[in-house]
């Protein structure tokens, strides 16, 4: 599939926003009085952060193939 630079840039912007919110979620859950109660939510958020970070790297590679 071919995406324009504009589409890729917007997708990256949206993913960056989601990543920011997920990082805030992880910080909030880890700061709770009993963070072990939120183990599954923390694991899910961290896996999503990892997957979205990969997506951002792939988008950046597509936008800047020579770097």
C-alpha positions in Angstrom: 0.0 0.0 0.0 1.2 3.5 -0.8 0.4 6.3 1.6 1.2 9.9 1.0 3.7 11.8 3.3 0.7 13.7 4.6 -1.2 10.6 5.5 1.9 9.1 7.2 2.6 12.3 9.1 -0.9 12.5 10.4 -0.9 8.8 11.4 2.4 9.4 13.3 0.9 12.4 15.0 -2.1 10.4 16.1 0.0 7.5 17.3 2.3 9.9 19.2 -0.8 11.3 21.0 -2.0 7.8 21.9 1.5 7.0 23.2 1.5 10.1 25.4 -1.8 9.1 26.9 -0.6 5.5 27.5 2.6 6.7 29.2 0.4 8.8 31.5 -1.8 5.8 32.2 1.2 3.7 33.1 2.5 6.4 35.4 -0.9 6.8 37.1 -1.4 3.1 37.6 2.1 2.5 38.9 1.6 5.4 41.4 -1.6 3.8 42.9 -1.5 2.6 46.4 -1.7 -1.1 45.3 -0.2 -1.2 41.7 -0.3 -5.0 41.8 -4.1 -4.8 41.5 -3.6 -3.2 38.1 -1.1 -5.8 36.8 -3.2 -6.8 33.7 -3.9 -3.1 32.8 -0.2 -2.2 33.1 0.8 -5.2 31.0 -1.7 -4.3 28.3 -0.6 -0.6 28.3 3.1 -1.5 28.1 2.5 -4.0 25.2 0.5 -1.3 23.4 3.3 1.2 24.0 5.8 -1.3 22.5 3.6 -2.0 19.4 2.9 1.7 18.8 6.5 2.6 19.2 7.3 0.0 16.4 4.6 1.6 14.2 6.1 5.0 14.7 9.6 3.7 13.8 8.2 2.1 10.6 6.4 5.3 9.6 9.5 7.3 10.2 11.5 4.9 8.0 8.9 5.3 5.3 9.0 9.0 5.5 12.8 9.2 5.6 14.1 6.2 3.8 17.7 7.5 3.4 18.4 8.1 7.1 
